[in-house]
Amino acid sequence: MKNIQKISPQQMNDLLLVLKARFEKNTNRHKNLEWEKIQKKLELNPDKLWSLNEMERTGGEPDVVGYDKKTNVFIFYDCSKESPQGRRSLCYDRKAQETRKENKPKDNALAMALAMGIEILTEEQYRELQKFGNFDTKTSSWILTPASIRNLGGAIFADFRYDNVFIYHNGAESYYAARGFRASLQV
C-alpha cells in the first residue's frame, strides 16, 4: 500500500495562495479554467498537494497548463524560468548513478521524481511548455528518455536557445550544475 504524504493545514493554505496567485498572473497558460474548481480538486487530493508542495519547494513553480475533459484531470507543469534549482546536479537514473566511479551525484532525476510523486516531462510535453514562454534559456532539463537510447547508455535533455527547442544527448551518468529536470503532475 502506498504511503500517502501530507502537508500541514498551514502549508496547504500557503501553497494554495501561491498557486492561486501564479494562476491569476499567468492566464495564458490555462484559458477557460476556473481556479475554484482546481482548488476544490486539490483539497480532495492531499497526496497531490504534497507533490505540488515538493515541486514548489525545489523551485519548480508549478502551474496549471491544461485540463483533460476525458479523464477530468488538471495538468500541472514546472513553469520556473530556468530548470528548478533544487533539482539540479543529478544524473539521469539510478543505474547511471551507481555506474559512476567518481564524484557521484547526491541523487538522480528519475528517483527524485518518483519520490516526489511527479513525472519527468516527455519531449512532447517539453515542447508544449515552450508555447507558454521561453524556459531553460540558460539551463537545461533532463526529459524522459526512450528505452532504445537509455539501453545504449545515453539519456536526453532539452533547452531553449535561438528561439528553438533543442534536444540533445549525453551519457546518463553525466550531471551539471545547470541541468535539472522538469516534471508534470495530474490532479
C-alpha positions as CSV (number, residue, x, y, z in Angstrom):
1,M,0.0,0.0,0.0
2,K,1.3,3.5,-0.9
3,N,2.4,5.7,1.9
4,I,0.4,8.9,1.4
5,Q,2.4,12.0,2.2
6,K,0.6,15.0,3.6
7,I,1.3,18.6,4.3
8,S,0.1,20.6,7.4
9,P,-3.0,22.7,7.1
10,Q,-0.8,25.9,7.2
11,Q,1.4,24.6,4.5
12,M,-1.7,23.7,2.4
13,N,-3.1,27.2,2.9
14,D,0.2,28.8,2.0
15,L,0.7,26.6,-1.1
16,L,-2.9,27.3,-2.3
17,L,-2.3,31.1,-2.0
18,V,0.9,30.8,-4.1
19,L,-0.7,28.6,-6.7
20,K,-3.7,30.9,-7.0
21,A,-1.5,34.0,-7.4
22,R,0.5,32.2,-10.1
23,F,-2.7,31.0,-11.8
24,E,-4.1,34.6,-11.9
25,K,-0.8,36.1,-13.1
26,N,-0.3,33.6,-16.0
27,T,-3.8,33.3,-17.6
28,N,-2.2,32.5,-21.0
29,R,-1.3,29.0,-19.6
30,H,-4.9,28.0,-18.8
31,K,-7.5,29.8,-20.7
32,N,-11.1,28.9,-19.8
33,L,-10.2,27.3,-16.5
34,E,-11.5,28.4,-13.1
35,W,-9.3,28.5,-10.0
36,E,-12.2,27.5,-7.7
37,K,-12.6,24.1,-9.5
38,I,-8.9,23.5,-9.4
39,Q,-8.6,24.3,-5.7
40,K,-11.6,22.1,-4.8
41,K,-9.9,19.2,-6.7
42,L,-6.6,19.9,-4.9
43,E,-8.3,19.9,-1.5
44,L,-9.7,16.5,-2.2
45,N,-6.2,15.1,-3.1
46,P,-3.8,15.7,-0.2
47,D,-1.2,13.4,-1.8
48,K,-1.2,15.6,-4.9
49,L,-0.9,18.7,-2.8
50,W,2.1,17.2,-1.1
51,S,3.7,16.6,-4.6
52,L,2.9,20.1,-5.7
53,N,4.5,21.4,-2.5
54,E,7.6,19.4,-3.3
55,M,7.6,20.9,-6.8
56,E,7.4,24.3,-5.3
57,R,9.9,23.6,-2.5
58,T,12.5,22.6,-5.1
59,G,12.0,25.7,-7.3
60,G,9.7,24.3,-9.9
61,E,7.0,27.0,-9.7
62,P,4.2,24.6,-10.7
63,D,1.2,26.0,-12.6
64,V,-1.8,24.6,-14.4
65,V,-1.2,24.2,-18.1
66,G,-4.2,22.1,-19.2
67,Y,-7.3,20.1,-18.4
68,D,-8.2,16.7,-19.8
69,K,-12.0,16.6,-20.0
70,K,-12.0,12.9,-20.8
71,T,-10.2,11.9,-17.5
72,N,-11.3,15.0,-15.5
73,V,-7.7,15.9,-14.5
74,F,-5.9,19.2,-14.3
75,I,-2.3,19.1,-15.6
76,F,0.5,21.0,-13.8
77,Y,4.0,21.6,-15.2
78,D,7.1,23.1,-13.6
79,C,7.0,26.7,-15.0
80,S,10.1,28.2,-13.4
81,K,12.1,30.3,-15.9
82,E,15.1,28.0,-15.6
83,S,15.4,24.3,-14.6
84,P,14.3,24.0,-10.9
85,Q,17.3,25.0,-8.7
86,G,16.6,22.3,-6.1
87,R,16.7,19.5,-8.8
88,R,20.0,20.2,-10.5
89,S,23.3,18.3,-10.5
90,L,21.6,15.0,-10.9
91,C,22.4,12.1,-13.3
92,Y,19.5,10.6,-15.2
93,D,18.7,7.4,-13.3
94,R,19.8,5.0,-10.5
95,K,21.8,2.8,-12.9
96,A,23.8,5.8,-14.1
97,Q,24.3,7.0,-10.5
98,E,25.6,3.6,-9.5
99,T,27.8,3.1,-12.5
100,R,29.6,6.4,-12.0
101,K,33.0,5.6,-10.5
102,E,34.0,9.0,-9.0
103,N,32.2,12.2,-7.9
104,K,28.8,10.5,-7.6
105,P,25.9,13.0,-7.6
106,K,23.6,13.1,-4.5
107,D,20.7,11.7,-6.4
108,N,19.2,11.0,-9.8
109,A,16.4,12.6,-11.7
110,L,14.1,9.5,-12.1
111,A,14.4,8.5,-8.4
112,M,13.8,12.1,-7.2
113,A,10.7,12.4,-9.4
114,L,9.4,9.1,-8.2
115,A,9.9,10.1,-4.5
116,M,8.1,13.4,-5.2
117,G,5.2,11.7,-6.9
118,I,5.7,13.5,-10.2
119,E,6.8,12.5,-13.7
120,I,9.6,13.9,-15.8
121,L,8.4,15.7,-18.9
122,T,8.4,13.9,-22.2
123,E,9.8,15.6,-25.3
124,E,6.3,16.4,-26.4
125,Q,5.4,18.0,-23.1
126,Y,8.6,20.0,-23.0
127,R,7.8,21.4,-26.5
128,E,4.3,22.2,-25.3
129,L,5.7,24.0,-22.2
130,Q,7.7,26.3,-24.5
131,K,4.4,27.6,-26.1
132,F,3.8,29.4,-22.8
133,G,7.1,31.3,-22.7
134,N,10.8,30.8,-23.1
135,F,12.0,28.3,-20.5
136,D,15.6,27.0,-19.9
137,T,17.3,29.8,-21.8
138,K,20.4,29.4,-19.5
139,T,19.9,25.9,-18.1
140,S,18.8,22.5,-19.5
141,S,16.5,19.8,-18.3
142,W,16.5,16.0,-18.5
143,I,13.5,14.7,-20.3
144,L,12.1,11.2,-20.4
145,T,14.5,9.1,-22.5
146,P,13.3,6.3,-24.8
147,A,14.5,2.8,-23.7
148,S,16.3,2.4,-27.1
149,I,18.6,5.3,-26.1
150,R,18.9,4.5,-22.5
151,N,19.8,0.9,-23.2
152,L,22.8,2.2,-25.1
153,G,23.9,4.3,-22.1
154,G,22.5,7.6,-23.2
155,A,19.9,10.0,-21.9
156,I,18.3,13.1,-23.5
157,F,17.8,16.6,-22.3
158,A,16.4,19.8,-23.7
159,D,16.8,23.6,-23.6
160,F,15.6,26.7,-25.4
161,R,18.2,28.7,-27.4
162,Y,18.0,30.9,-30.6
163,D,14.2,30.8,-30.5
164,N,14.2,27.0,-30.8
165,V,13.9,23.9,-28.6
166,F,17.0,21.7,-28.8
167,I,17.0,18.1,-27.8
168,Y,20.5,16.7,-27.0
169,H,22.0,13.5,-25.8
170,N,24.6,12.8,-23.1
171,G,25.8,9.9,-21.1
172,A,23.1,9.1,-18.5
173,E,25.8,9.3,-15.7
174,S,26.7,12.9,-16.5
175,Y,25.4,15.7,-14.4
176,Y,25.9,19.5,-14.4
177,A,25.1,22.4,-12.1
178,A,22.9,23.9,-14.9
179,R,20.9,20.8,-15.7
180,G,18.0,19.6,-13.7
181,F,14.6,18.2,-14.6
182,R,11.1,19.5,-15.2
183,A,8.0,17.5,-14.3
184,S,4.3,17.2,-14.6
185,L,1.5,16.2,-12.2
186,Q,-2.0,15.3,-12.9
187,V,-4.7,16.1,-10.4
